[in-house]
Amino acid sequence: MKTKFSKILCVLFFTMLSLPGFSQGTITLKIEIDDLNSDKGNVLISIKDQNRKTISEKTVKIKNGNCLVAFDSLNPGTYAVSYLHDENMNKAMDYGSMGIPDEGYGYSNNARGFMGPPDFEDQLFEIKKDTTLNLKTKYW
């Protein structure tokens, strides 16, 4: 009897894991970025978890002032996205006079900071299922 019960529990457990949205790592996050100044360079995108640990990073080409990227196999959770329009492809934000950014950038929730980046907490968002973020680029 015990063996039969154990087998039933195992079958139920593995069946539940195969259900969409139940198992970990089944979520796709699509990110659409609009309002880029040009098609020059690339967009560098970073996803961090709620503990500020980098989960994934991608470099994306630009077409017609926009870009679209998908991050597959994410776990349900709380994340923050940041990105940089790296026009000269030096993989860093360039600054002009008085420390003002020369390149476009943005954050999840289209969060904005005052005299610097927004608070990390303002960038956080939760995903439980496939999600698309539409982000607007900030230029000075």
Phi and psi in radians as a Rosetta constraint file:
Dihedral C 1 N 2 CA 2 C 2 CIRCULARHARMONIC -1.063 0.35
Dihedral N 2 CA 2 C 2 N 3 CIRCULARHARMONIC -0.735 0.35
Dihedral C 2 N 3 CA 3 C 3 CIRCULARHARMONIC -1.123 0.35
Dihedral N 3 CA 3 C 3 N 4 CIRCULARHARMONIC -0.736 0.35
Dihedral C 3 N 4 CA 4 C 4 CIRCULARHARMONIC -1.117 0.35
Dihedral N 4 CA 4 C 4 N 5 CIRCULARHARMONIC -0.729 0.35
Dihedral C 4 N 5 CA 5 C 5 CIRCULARHARMONIC -1.118 0.35
Dihedral N 5 CA 5 C 5 N 6 CIRCULARHARMONIC -0.731 0.35
Dihedral C 5 N 6 CA 6 C 6 CIRCULARHARMONIC -1.093 0.35
Dihedral N 6 CA 6 C 6 N 7 CIRCULARHARMONIC -0.717 0.35
Dihedral C 6 N 7 CA 7 C 7 CIRCULARHARMONIC -1.118 0.35
Dihedral N 7 CA 7 C 7 N 8 CIRCULARHARMONIC -0.732 0.35
Dihedral C 7 N 8 CA 8 C 8 CIRCULARHARMONIC -1.092 0.35
Dihedral N 8 CA 8 C 8 N 9 CIRCULARHARMONIC -0.765 0.35
Dihedral C 8 N 9 CA 9 C 9 CIRCULARHARMONIC -1.069 0.35
Dihedral N 9 CA 9 C 9 N 10 CIRCULARHARMONIC -0.748 0.35
Dihedral C 9 N 10 CA 10 C 10 CIRCULARHARMONIC -1.090 0.35
Dihedral N 10 CA 10 C 10 N 11 CIRCULARHARMONIC -0.773 0.35
Dihedral C 10 N 11 CA 11 C 11 CIRCULARHARMONIC -1.089 0.35
Dihedral N 11 CA 11 C 11 N 12 CIRCULARHARMONIC -0.780 0.35
Dihedral C 11 N 12 CA 12 C 12 CIRCULARHARMONIC -1.078 0.35
Dihedral N 12 CA 12 C 12 N 13 CIRCULARHARMONIC -0.757 0.35
Dihedral C 12 N 13 CA 13 C 13 CIRCULARHARMONIC -1.065 0.35
Dihedral N 13 CA 13 C 13 N 14 CIRCULARHARMONIC -0.875 0.35
Dihedral C 13 N 14 CA 14 C 14 CIRCULARHARMONIC -1.236 0.35
Dihedral N 14 CA 14 C 14 N 15 CIRCULARHARMONIC -0.503 0.35
Dihedral C 14 N 15 CA 15 C 15 CIRCULARHARMONIC -1.168 0.35
Dihedral N 15 CA 15 C 15 N 16 CIRCULARHARMONIC -0.749 0.35
Dihedral C 15 N 16 CA 16 C 16 CIRCULARHARMONIC -1.109 0.35
Dihedral N 16 CA 16 C 16 N 17 CIRCULARHARMONIC -0.688 0.35
Dihedral C 16 N 17 CA 17 C 17 CIRCULARHARMONIC -1.128 0.35
Dihedral N 17 CA 17 C 17 N 18 CIRCULARHARMONIC -0.463 0.35
Dihedral C 17 N 18 CA 18 C 18 CIRCULARHARMONIC -1.475 0.35
Dihedral N 18 CA 18 C 18 N 19 CIRCULARHARMONIC -0.164 0.35
Dihedral C 18 N 19 CA 19 C 19 CIRCULARHARMONIC -1.221 0.35
Dihedral N 19 CA 19 C 19 N 20 CIRCULARHARMONIC 2.426 0.35
Dihedral C 19 N 20 CA 20 C 20 CIRCULARHARMONIC -1.017 0.35
Dihedral N 20 CA 20 C 20 N 21 CIRCULARHARMONIC 2.362 0.35
Dihedral C 20 N 21 CA 21 C 21 CIRCULARHARMONIC 1.435 0.35
Dihedral N 21 CA 21 C 21 N 22 CIRCULARHARMONIC -0.211 0.35
Dihedral C 21 N 22 CA 22 C 22 CIRCULARHARMONIC -1.543 0.35
Dihedral N 22 CA 22 C 22 N 23 CIRCULARHARMONIC -0.728 0.35
Dihedral C 22 N 23 CA 23 C 23 CIRCULARHARMONIC -1.394 0.35
Dihedral N 23 CA 23 C 23 N 24 CIRCULARHARMONIC 2.771 0.35
Dihedral C 23 N 24 CA 24 C 24 CIRCULARHARMONIC -1.331 0.35
Dihedral N 24 CA 24 C 24 N 25 CIRCULARHARMONIC 2.683 0.35
Dihedral C 24 N 25 CA 25 C 25 CIRCULARHARMONIC 1.319 0.35
Dihedral N 25 CA 25 C 25 N 26 CIRCULARHARMONIC 0.487 0.35
Dihedral C 25 N 26 CA 26 C 26 CIRCULARHARMONIC -1.982 0.35
Dihedral N 26 CA 26 C 26 N 27 CIRCULARHARMONIC 0.109 0.35
Dihedral C 26 N 27 CA 27 C 27 CIRCULARHARMONIC -1.694 0.35
Dihedral N 27 CA 27 C 27 N 28 CIRCULARHARMONIC 2.438 0.35
Dihedral C 27 N 28 CA 28 C 28 CIRCULARHARMONIC -1.914 0.35
Dihedral N 28 CA 28 C 28 N 29 CIRCULARHARMONIC 2.259 0.35
Dihedral C 28 N 29 CA 29 C 29 CIRCULARHARMONIC -1.908 0.35
Dihedral N 29 CA 29 C 29 N 30 CIRCULARHARMONIC 2.025 0.35
Dihedral C 29 N 30 CA 30 C 30 CIRCULARHARMONIC -1.741 0.35
Dihedral N 30 CA 30 C 30 N 31 CIRCULARHARMONIC 2.426 0.35
Dihedral C 30 N 31 CA 31 C 31 CIRCULARHARMONIC -2.184 0.35
Dihedral N 31 CA 31 C 31 N 32 CIRCULARHARMONIC 2.116 0.35
Dihedral C 31 N 32 CA 32 C 32 CIRCULARHARMONIC -1.880 0.35
Dihedral N 32 CA 32 C 32 N 33 CIRCULARHARMONIC 2.187 0.35
Dihedral C 32 N 33 CA 33 C 33 CIRCULARHARMONIC -2.041 0.35
Dihedral N 33 CA 33 C 33 N 34 CIRCULARHARMONIC 2.168 0.35
Dihedral C 33 N 34 CA 34 C 34 CIRCULARHARMONIC -1.943 0.35
Dihedral N 34 CA 34 C 34 N 35 CIRCULARHARMONIC 2.993 0.35
Dihedral C 34 N 35 CA 35 C 35 CIRCULARHARMONIC 1.163 0.35
Dihedral N 35 CA 35 C 35 N 36 CIRCULARHARMONIC 0.530 0.35
Dihedral C 35 N 36 CA 36 C 36 CIRCULARHARMONIC -1.321 0.35
Dihedral N 36 CA 36 C 36 N 37 CIRCULARHARMONIC 2.454 0.35
Dihedral C 36 N 37 CA 37 C 37 CIRCULARHARMONIC -1.079 0.35
Dihedral N 37 CA 37 C 37 N 38 CIRCULARHARMONIC -0.565 0.35
Dihedral C 37 N 38 CA 38 C 38 CIRCULARHARMONIC -2.750 0.35
Dihedral N 38 CA 38 C 38 N 39 CIRCULARHARMONIC 3.088 0.35
Dihedral C 38 N 39 CA 39 C 39 CIRCULARHARMONIC -1.645 0.35
Dihedral N 39 CA 39 C 39 N 40 CIRCULARHARMONIC 0.088 0.35
Dihedral C 39 N 40 CA 40 C 40 CIRCULARHARMONIC -1.201 0.35
Dihedral N 40 CA 40 C 40 N 41 CIRCULARHARMONIC 2.473 0.35
Dihedral C 40 N 41 CA 41 C 41 CIRCULARHARMONIC 1.299 0.35
Dihedral N 41 CA 41 C 41 N 42 CIRCULARHARMONIC -2.672 0.35
Dihedral C 41 N 42 CA 42 C 42 CIRCULARHARMONIC -2.385 0.35
Dihedral N 42 CA 42 C 42 N 43 CIRCULARHARMONIC 2.973 0.35
Dihedral C 42 N 43 CA 43 C 43 CIRCULARHARMONIC -1.904 0.35
Dihedral N 43 CA 43 C 43 N 44 CIRCULARHARMONIC 2.211 0.35
Dihedral C 43 N 44 CA 44 C 44 CIRCULARHARMONIC -1.711 0.35
Dihedral N 44 CA 44 C 44 N 45 CIRCULARHARMONIC 2.126 0.35
Dihedral C 44 N 45 CA 45 C 45 CIRCULARHARMONIC -2.108 0.35
Dihedral N 45 CA 45 C 45 N 46 CIRCULARHARMONIC 2.378 0.35
Dihedral C 45 N 46 CA 46 C 46 CIRCULARHARMONIC -2.259 0.35
Dihedral N 46 CA 46 C 46 N 47 CIRCULARHARMONIC 2.378 0.35
Dihedral C 46 N 47 CA 47 C 47 CIRCULARHARMONIC -1.993 0.35
Dihedral N 47 CA 47 C 47 N 48 CIRCULARHARMONIC 2.258 0.35
Dihedral C 47 N 48 CA 48 C 48 CIRCULARHARMONIC -2.106 0.35
Dihedral N 48 CA 48 C 48 N 49 CIRCULARHARMONIC 2.625 0.35
Dihedral C 48 N 49 CA 49 C 49 CIRCULARHARMONIC -1.469 0.35
Dihedral N 49 CA 49 C 49 N 50 CIRCULARHARMONIC 3.123 0.35
Dihedral C 49 N 50 CA 50 C 50 CIRCULARHARMONIC -1.113 0.35
Dihedral N 50 CA 50 C 50 N 51 CIRCULARHARMONIC -0.264 0.35
Dihedral C 50 N 51 CA 51 C 51 CIRCULARHARMONIC -1.678 0.35
Dihedral N 51 CA 51 C 51 N 52 CIRCULARHARMONIC 0.215 0.35
Dihedral C 51 N 52 CA 52 C 52 CIRCULARHARMONIC 1.226 0.35
Dihedral N 52 CA 52 C 52 N 53 CIRCULARHARMONIC 0.286 0.35
Dihedral C 52 N 53 CA 53 C 53 CIRCULARHARMONIC -1.480 0.35
Dihedral N 53 CA 53 C 53 N 54 CIRCULARHARMONIC 2.264 0.35
Dihedral C 53 N 54 CA 54 C 54 CIRCULARHARMONIC -1.195 0.35
Dihedral N 54 CA 54 C 54 N 55 CIRCULARHARMONIC 2.158 0.35
Dihedral C 54 N 55 CA 55 C 55 CIRCULARHARMONIC -1.638 0.35
Dihedral N 55 CA 55 C 55 N 56 CIRCULARHARMONIC -0.735 0.35
Dihedral C 55 N 56 CA 56 C 56 CIRCULARHARMONIC -2.780 0.35
Dihedral N 56 CA 56 C 56 N 57 CIRCULARHARMONIC 2.620 0.35
Dihedral C 56 N 57 CA 57 C 57 CIRCULARHARMONIC -2.399 0.35
Dihedral N 57 CA 57 C 57 N 58 CIRCULARHARMONIC 2.506 0.35
Dihedral C 57 N 58 CA 58 C 58 CIRCULARHARMONIC -2.476 0.35
Dihedral N 58 CA 58 C 58 N 59 CIRCULARHARMONIC 2.673 0.35
Dihedral C 58 N 59 CA 59 C 59 CIRCULARHARMONIC -1.951 0.35
Dihedral N 59 CA 59 C 59 N 60 CIRCULARHARMONIC 2.227 0.35
Dihedral C 59 N 60 CA 60 C 60 CIRCULARHARMONIC -2.207 0.35
Dihedral N 60 CA 60 C 60 N 61 CIRCULARHARMONIC 2.442 0.35
Dihedral C 60 N 61 CA 61 C 61 CIRCULARHARMONIC -1.312 0.35
Dihedral N 61 CA 61 C 61 N 62 CIRCULARHARMONIC 2.736 0.35
Dihedral C 61 N 62 CA 62 C 62 CIRCULARHARMONIC -1.939 0.35
Dihedral N 62 CA 62 C 62 N 63 CIRCULARHARMONIC 2.445 0.35
Dihedral C 62 N 63 CA 63 C 63 CIRCULARHARMONIC -2.407 0.35
Dihedral N 63 CA 63 C 63 N 64 CIRCULARHARMONIC 2.153 0.35
Dihedral C 63 N 64 CA 64 C 64 CIRCULARHARMONIC 0.975 0.35
Dihedral N 64 CA 64 C 64 N 65 CIRCULARHARMONIC 0.675 0.35
Dihedral C 64 N 65 CA 65 C 65 CIRCULARHARMONIC 1.297 0.35
Dihedral N 65 CA 65 C 65 N 66 CIRCULARHARMONIC 0.220 0.35
Dihedral C 65 N 66 CA 66 C 66 CIRCULARHARMONIC -2.357 0.35
Dihedral N 66 CA 66 C 66 N 67 CIRCULARHARMONIC 2.823 0.35
Dihedral C 66 N 67 CA 67 C 67 CIRCULARHARMONIC -2.575 0.35
Dihedral N 67 CA 67 C 67 N 68 CIRCULARHARMONIC 2.705 0.35
Dihedral C 67 N 68 CA 68 C 68 CIRCULARHARMONIC -2.375 0.35
Dihedral N 68 CA 68 C 68 N 69 CIRCULARHARMONIC 2.321 0.35
Dihedral C 68 N 69 CA 69 C 69 CIRCULARHARMONIC -2.483 0.35
Dihedral N 69 CA 69 C 69 N 70 CIRCULARHARMONIC 2.595 0.35
Dihedral C 69 N 70 CA 70 C 70 CIRCULARHARMONIC -2.117 0.35
Dihedral N 70 CA 70 C 70 N 71 CIRCULARHARMONIC 2.363 0.35
Dihedral C 70 N 71 CA 71 C 71 CIRCULARHARMONIC -1.919 0.35
Dihedral N 71 CA 71 C 71 N 72 CIRCULARHARMONIC 1.967 0.35
Dihedral C 71 N 72 CA 72 C 72 CIRCULARHARMONIC -1.666 0.35
Dihedral N 72 CA 72 C 72 N 73 CIRCULARHARMONIC 2.829 0.35
Dihedral C 72 N 73 CA 73 C 73 CIRCULARHARMONIC 1.088 0.35
Dihedral N 73 CA 73 C 73 N 74 CIRCULARHARMONIC 0.620 0.35
Dihedral C 73 N 74 CA 74 C 74 CIRCULARHARMONIC -1.429 0.35
Dihedral N 74 CA 74 C 74 N 75 CIRCULARHARMONIC 2.632 0.35
Dihedral C 74 N 75 CA 75 C 75 CIRCULARHARMONIC -1.471 0.35
Dihedral N 75 CA 75 C 75 N 76 CIRCULARHARMONIC 2.647 0.35
Dihedral C 75 N 76 CA 76 C 76 CIRCULARHARMONIC -0.992 0.35
Dihedral N 76 CA 76 C 76 N 77 CIRCULARHARMONIC 2.441 0.35
Dihedral C 76 N 77 CA 77 C 77 CIRCULARHARMONIC 2.924 0.35
Dihedral N 77 CA 77 C 77 N 78 CIRCULARHARMONIC -2.890 0.35
Dihedral C 77 N 78 CA 78 C 78 CIRCULARHARMONIC -1.972 0.35
Dihedral N 78 CA 78 C 78 N 79 CIRCULARHARMONIC 2.245 0.35
Dihedral C 78 N 79 CA 79 C 79 CIRCULARHARMONIC -2.364 0.35
Dihedral N 79 CA 79 C 79 N 80 CIRCULARHARMONIC 2.909 0.35
Dihedral C 79 N 80 CA 80 C 80 CIRCULARHARMONIC -2.354 0.35
Dihedral N 80 CA 80 C 80 N 81 CIRCULARHARMONIC 2.463 0.35
Dihedral C 80 N 81 CA 81 C 81 CIRCULARHARMONIC -2.062 0.35
Dihedral N 81 CA 81 C 81 N 82 CIRCULARHARMONIC 2.399 0.35
Dihedral C 81 N 82 CA 82 C 82 CIRCULARHARMONIC -2.341 0.35
Dihedral N 82 CA 82 C 82 N 83 CIRCULARHARMONIC 2.646 0.35
Dihedral C 82 N 83 CA 83 C 83 CIRCULARHARMONIC -2.616 0.35
Dihedral N 83 CA 83 C 83 N 84 CIRCULARHARMONIC 2.796 0.35
Dihedral C 83 N 84 CA 84 C 84 CIRCULARHARMONIC -2.373 0.35
Dihedral N 84 CA 84 C 84 N 85 CIRCULARHARMONIC 2.286 0.35
Dihedral C 84 N 85 CA 85 C 85 CIRCULARHARMONIC -1.483 0.35
Dihedral N 85 CA 85 C 85 N 86 CIRCULARHARMONIC 1.667 0.35
Dihedral C 85 N 86 CA 86 C 86 CIRCULARHARMONIC -1.496 0.35
Dihedral N 86 CA 86 C 86 N 87 CIRCULARHARMONIC 1.399 0.35
Dihedral C 86 N 87 CA 87 C 87 CIRCULARHARMONIC -1.109 0.35
Dihedral N 87 CA 87 C 87 N 88 CIRCULARHARMONIC -0.637 0.35
Dihedral C 87 N 88 CA 88 C 88 CIRCULARHARMONIC -1.703 0.35
Dihedral N 88 CA 88 C 88 N 89 CIRCULARHARMONIC 0.109 0.35
Dihedral C 88 N 89 CA 89 C 89 CIRCULARHARMONIC 0.971 0.35
Dihedral N 89 CA 89 C 89 N 90 CIRCULARHARMONIC 0.703 0.35
Dihedral C 89 N 90 CA 90 C 90 CIRCULARHARMONIC -1.736 0.35
Dihedral N 90 CA 90 C 90 N 91 CIRCULARHARMONIC 0.088 0.35
Dihedral C 90 N 91 CA 91 C 91 CIRCULARHARMONIC 1.062 0.35
Dihedral N 91 CA 91 C 91 N 92 CIRCULARHARMONIC 0.547 0.35
Dihedral C 91 N 92 CA 92 C 92 CIRCULARHARMONIC -2.656 0.35
Dihedral N 92 CA 92 C 92 N 93 CIRCULARHARMONIC 2.679 0.35
Dihedral C 92 N 93 CA 93 C 93 CIRCULARHARMONIC -1.261 0.35
Dihedral N 93 CA 93 C 93 N 94 CIRCULARHARMONIC 2.310 0.35
Dihedral C 93 N 94 CA 94 C 94 CIRCULARHARMONIC -1.760 0.35
Dihedral N 94 CA 94 C 94 N 95 CIRCULARHARMONIC 2.465 0.35
Dihedral C 94 N 95 CA 95 C 95 CIRCULARHARMONIC -2.106 0.35
Dihedral N 95 CA 95 C 95 N 96 CIRCULARHARMONIC 2.541 0.35
Dihedral C 95 N 96 CA 96 C 96 CIRCULARHARMONIC -1.730 0.35
Dihedral N 96 CA 96 C 96 N 97 CIRCULARHARMONIC -2.677 0.35
Dihedral C 96 N 97 CA 97 C 97 CIRCULARHARMONIC -1.094 0.35
Dihedral N 97 CA 97 C 97 N 98 CIRCULARHARMONIC 2.534 0.35
Dihedral C 97 N 98 CA 98 C 98 CIRCULARHARMONIC 1.093 0.35
Dihedral N 98 CA 98 C 98 N 99 CIRCULARHARMONIC 0.354 0.35
Dihedral C 98 N 99 CA 99 C 99 CIRCULARHARMONIC 1.304 0.35
Dihedral N 99 CA 99 C 99 N 100 CIRCULARHARMONIC 0.334 0.35
Dihedral C 99 N 100 CA 100 C 100 CIRCULARHARMONIC -1.462 0.35
Dihedral N 100 CA 100 C 100 N 101 CIRCULARHARMONIC 2.298 0.35
Dihedral C 100 N 101 CA 101 C 101 CIRCULARHARMONIC -1.055 0.35
Dihedral N 101 CA 101 C 101 N 102 CIRCULARHARMONIC 2.387 0.35
Dihedral C 101 N 102 CA 102 C 102 CIRCULARHARMONIC -1.614 0.35
Dihedral N 102 CA 102 C 102 N 103 CIRCULARHARMONIC -0.231 0.35
Dihedral C 102 N 103 CA 103 C 103 CIRCULARHARMONIC -2.094 0.35
Dihedral N 103 CA 103 C 103 N 104 CIRCULARHARMONIC 2.750 0.35
Dihedral C 103 N 104 CA 104 C 104 CIRCULARHARMONIC -1.281 0.35
Dihedral N 104 CA 104 C 104 N 105 CIRCULARHARMONIC 2.713 0.35
Dihedral C 104 N 105 CA 105 C 105 CIRCULARHARMONIC -2.748 0.35
Dihedral N 105 CA 105 C 105 N 106 CIRCULARHARMONIC 2.975 0.35
Dihedral C 105 N 106 CA 106 C 106 CIRCULARHARMONIC -3.011 0.35
Dihedral N 106 CA 106 C 106 N 107 CIRCULARHARMONIC 3.001 0.35
Dihedral C 106 N 107 CA 107 C 107 CIRCULARHARMONIC -2.459 0.35
Dihedral N 107 CA 107 C 107 N 108 CIRCULARHARMONIC 2.744 0.35
Dihedral C 107 N 108 CA 108 C 108 CIRCULARHARMONIC -1.020 0.35
Dihedral N 108 CA 108 C 108 N 109 CIRCULARHARMONIC 2.698 0.35
Dihedral C 108 N 109 CA 109 C 109 CIRCULARHARMONIC 1.119 0.35
Dihedral N 109 CA 109 C 109 N 110 CIRCULARHARMONIC 0.202 0.35
Dihedral C 109 N 110 CA 110 C 110 CIRCULARHARMONIC 0.843 0.35
Dihedral N 110 CA 110 C 110 N 111 CIRCULARHARMONIC 0.647 0.35
Dihedral C 110 N 111 CA 111 C 111 CIRCULARHARMONIC -1.091 0.35
Dihedral N 111 CA 111 C 111 N 112 CIRCULARHARMONIC 2.504 0.35
Dihedral C 111 N 112 CA 112 C 112 CIRCULARHARMONIC -2.240 0.35
Dihedral N 112 CA 112 C 112 N 113 CIRCULARHARMONIC 2.466 0.35
Dihedral C 112 N 113 CA 113 C 113 CIRCULARHARMONIC -1.842 0.35
Dihedral N 113 CA 113 C 113 N 114 CIRCULARHARMONIC 2.994 0.35
Dihedral C 113 N 114 CA 114 C 114 CIRCULARHARMONIC -1.960 0.35
Dihedral N 114 CA 114 C 114 N 115 CIRCULARHARMONIC 2.031 0.35
Dihedral C 114 N 115 CA 115 C 115 CIRCULARHARMONIC 1.047 0.35
Dihedral N 115 CA 115 C 115 N 116 CIRCULARHARMONIC 0.668 0.35
Dihedral C 115 N 116 CA 116 C 116 CIRCULARHARMONIC 2.703 0.35
Dihedral N 116 CA 116 C 116 N 117 CIRCULARHARMONIC -3.054 0.35
Dihedral C 116 N 117 CA 117 C 117 CIRCULARHARMONIC -1.173 0.35
Dihedral N 117 CA 117 C 117 N 118 CIRCULARHARMONIC 2.747 0.35
Dihedral C 117 N 118 CA 118 C 118 CIRCULARHARMONIC -1.218 0.35
Dihedral N 118 CA 118 C 118 N 119 CIRCULARHARMONIC 2.808 0.35
Dihedral C 118 N 119 CA 119 C 119 CIRCULARHARMONIC -1.024 0.35
Dihedral N 119 CA 119 C 119 N 120 CIRCULARHARMONIC 2.474 0.35
Dihedral C 119 N 120 CA 120 C 120 CIRCULARHARMONIC -1.003 0.35
Dihedral N 120 CA 120 C 120 N 121 CIRCULARHARMONIC -0.683 0.35
Dihedral C 120 N 121 CA 121 C 121 CIRCULARHARMONIC -1.067 0.35
Dihedral N 121 CA 121 C 121 N 122 CIRCULARHARMONIC -0.523 0.35
Dihedral C 121 N 122 CA 122 C 122 CIRCULARHARMONIC -1.281 0.35
Dihedral N 122 CA 122 C 122 N 123 CIRCULARHARMONIC -0.294 0.35
Dihedral C 122 N 123 CA 123 C 123 CIRCULARHARMONIC -1.580 0.35
Dihedral N 123 CA 123 C 123 N 124 CIRCULARHARMONIC -0.308 0.35
Dihedral C 123 N 124 CA 124 C 124 CIRCULARHARMONIC -1.221 0.35
Dihedral N 124 CA 124 C 124 N 125 CIRCULARHARMONIC 2.432 0.35
Dihedral C 124 N 125 CA 125 C 125 CIRCULARHARMONIC -2.528 0.35
Dihedral N 125 CA 125 C 125 N 126 CIRCULARHARMONIC 2.713 0.35
Dihedral C 125 N 126 CA 126 C 126 CIRCULARHARMONIC -1.865 0.35
Dihedral N 126 CA 126 C 126 N 127 CIRCULARHARMONIC 2.427 0.35
Dihedral C 126 N 127 CA 127 C 127 CIRCULARHARMONIC -2.179 0.35
Dihedral N 127 CA 127 C 127 N 128 CIRCULARHARMONIC 2.374 0.35
Dihedral C 127 N 128 CA 128 C 128 CIRCULARHARMONIC -2.120 0.35
Dihedral N 128 CA 128 C 128 N 129 CIRCULARHARMONIC -0.269 0.35
Dihedral C 128 N 129 CA 129 C 129 CIRCULARHARMONIC -2.617 0.35
Dihedral N 129 CA 129 C 129 N 130 CIRCULARHARMONIC 3.068 0.35
Dihedral C 129 N 130 CA 130 C 130 CIRCULARHARMONIC -0.901 0.35
Dihedral N 130 CA 130 C 130 N 131 CIRCULARHARMONIC 2.340 0.35
Dihedral C 130 N 131 CA 131 C 131 CIRCULARHARMONIC -2.442 0.35
Dihedral N 131 CA 131 C 131 N 132 CIRCULARHARMONIC 2.567 0.35
Dihedral C 131 N 132 CA 132 C 132 CIRCULARHARMONIC -2.109 0.35
Dihedral N 132 CA 132 C 132 N 133 CIRCULARHARMONIC 2.248 0.35
Dihedral C 132 N 133 CA 133 C 133 CIRCULARHARMONIC -1.828 0.35
Dihedral N 133 CA 133 C 133 N 134 CIRCULARHARMONIC 2.351 0.35
Dihedral C 133 N 134 CA 134 C 134 CIRCULARHARMONIC -1.905 0.35
Dihedral N 134 CA 134 C 134 N 135 CIRCULARHARMONIC 1.995 0.35
Dihedral C 134 N 135 CA 135 C 135 CIRCULARHARMONIC -2.019 0.35
Dihedral N 135 CA 135 C 135 N 136 CIRCULARHARMONIC 2.527 0.35
Dihedral C 135 N 136 CA 136 C 136 CIRCULARHARMONIC -1.876 0.35
Dihedral N 136 CA 136 C 136 N 137 CIRCULARHARMONIC 2.392 0.35
Dihedral C 136 N 137 CA 137 C 137 CIRCULARHARMONIC -1.455 0.35
Dihedral N 137 CA 137 C 137 N 138 CIRCULARHARMONIC 2.429 0.35
Dihedral C 137 N 138 CA 138 C 138 CIRCULARHARMONIC -1.794 0.35
Dihedral N 138 CA 138 C 138 N 139 CIRCULARHARMONIC 2.280 0.35
Dihedral C 138 N 139 CA 139 C 139 CIRCULARHARMONIC -2.235 0.35
Dihedral N 139 CA 139 C 139 N 140 CIRCULARHARMONIC 2.637 0.35
